[in-house]
Amino acid sequence: MNPLIAPSMLSADFCNLGRDIQMVNESRADWFHLDIMDGVFVPNISYGLPVVKAIRTMAEKPLDVHLMITGPERYVSDFKKAGADILTVHYEAVTHLHRLVWQIKNEDMMAGVALNPHTPICLLEDILPDLDMVLIMSVNPGFGGQKFIQNSLRKVEALREMAERLNPDVMIEVDGGVDDETAPKLVEAGADILVSGNYIFKSPNPMQTIEGLKSIEFE
């Protein structure tokens, strides 16, 4: 099997967004990864619902929306209407996580929970059976182009072991510093989905770069 590849549109050329959306459509990528930042939960502001809606009009693949915001429960229906297929919220930003996960699932979206680099995976033990996906942040969230945190490999391995016990169907996604060096190690550790931004969009041939990531095999 091969990993799912989700190019992070935060690294796309926003003066030529339509061109980059079409490139992802024509590539072997599986999802569009959309990072929503509010300048509060993370020290950056990205884009919001209008841009998600615009991408949805052109995107021919699922929208994997990652909310790096406070109070994400306020916007679940809005992101569903905007076209999200997968909605991921941060463990660190939510008080009533079980309620929010089912709020997402009841809107017919896949529900994911993201963990910052300092957050241990053991905190997911009670919620893991309800999740469709867990996103391991392998950089500190808020900015693209950061250096991969090596301890993320151990976290992915430990999460895969926990998933085999509690929810074998849950998918493991990794975001941050994913390139030709880290991607094979992540897949070997148990990652199912690789999010990559600068490595794809800053490369001379983004479609070929996606092809290289997609070609990584695992059992």
C-alpha positions, -999 to 999 in steps of 0.1 A, spaced: 0 0 0 10 36 -4 4 66 19 -23 92 12 -7 125 2 -23 158 13 -6 189 -1 -8 218 23 -24 247 4 -9 272 29 23 269 8 5 274 -25 10 306 -46 -20 327 -36 -16 349 -67 -21 317 -87 -43 296 -64 -64 283 -92 -33 270 -110 -21 252 -79 -55 237 -72 -56 223 -107 -21 209 -103 -32 190 -72 -63 178 -91 -41 164 -118 -15 149 -95 -15 117 -76 -23 136 -44 -53 123 -24 -66 152 -4 -62 190 -1 -49 200 33 -63 234 45 -48 250 76 -71 275 93 -53 297 118 -68 324 139 -37 343 153 -48 332 189 -43 295 192 -13 298 169 8 330 162 -3 333 126 -34 341 106 -40 321 74 -74 321 57 -110 313 65 -143 302 52 -144 322 20 -111 307 8 -123 272 17 -155 278 -3 -134 290 -33 -111 260 -32 -142 237 -30 -155 251 -63 -124 238 -81 -111 209 -60 -119 174 -73 -106 157 -42 -116 157 -5 -109 188 16 -89 179 48 -95 210 70 -72 215 100 -86 240 126 -58 257 145 -83 280 163 -99 286 196 -135 276 201 -137 253 170 -171 240 181 -186 274 169 -177 267 133 -184 230 126 -215 236 105 -199 265 87 -170 244 75 -193 216 65 -213 241 43 -180 254 30 -171 220 17 -150 202 43 -149 164 41 -125 159 71 -124 183 101 -96 181 126 -95 200 158 -67 204 184 -68 185 216 -52 215 233 -80 239 221 -111 219 232 -127 215 266 -154 190 257 -136 169 231 -160 139 229 -190 162 223 -171 181 195 -160 148 178 -196 137 176 -207 171 165 -183 167 135 -194 132 128 -231 141 129 -224 166 102 -212 137 80 -175 146 81 -146 125 92 -134 136 127 -98 141 135 -79 153 166 -45 169 163 -17 169 189 10 195 193 46 183 196 45 186 234 12 167 239 15 130 248 -5 105 228 -17 88 261 -42 116 264 -61 102 234 -68 68 250 -104 74 259 -113 93 227 -94 72 202 -122 46 196 -144 75 184 -119 90 159 -114 86 122 -80 102 122 -52 115 145 -29 143 133 6 143 148 22 177 145 59 172 137 66 209 140 51 235 162 20 247 145 16 282 130 42 285 102 54 265 72 89 255 65 100 244 100 125 217 108 111 182 115 110 172 152 126 138 154 106 126 184 76 126 161 87 92 148 84 77 183 50 93 187 37 78 155 50 43 164 34 45 199 1 58 184 1 29 159 5 5 188 -23 21 207 -45 21 176 -41 -16 170 -55 -21 205 -83 4 205 -92 14 170 -74 -4 141 -93 16 115 -81 51 127 -58 68 103 -26 86 114 -17 118 96 16 137 100 21 174 93 54 193 94 88 189 78 76 160 55 101 155 26 120 128 8 141 121 39 114 121 66 85 106 46 98 70 44 106 70 81 71 82 89 55 56 68 76 29 83 66 41 118 29 38 109 17 70 93 -11 66 67 -13 103 55 15 127 48 9 164 47 35 184 29 36 221 20 69 238 11 85 206 0 58 202 -27 50 238 -37 86 251 -37 100 222 -57 108 227 -95 82 200 -104 54 197 -77 36 169 -95 68 149 -97 74 156 -60 39 144 -51 46 113 -72 77 106 -52 59 108 -19 30 87 -32 54 60 -44 65 51 -8 53 16 0 44 0 33 29 -33 43 
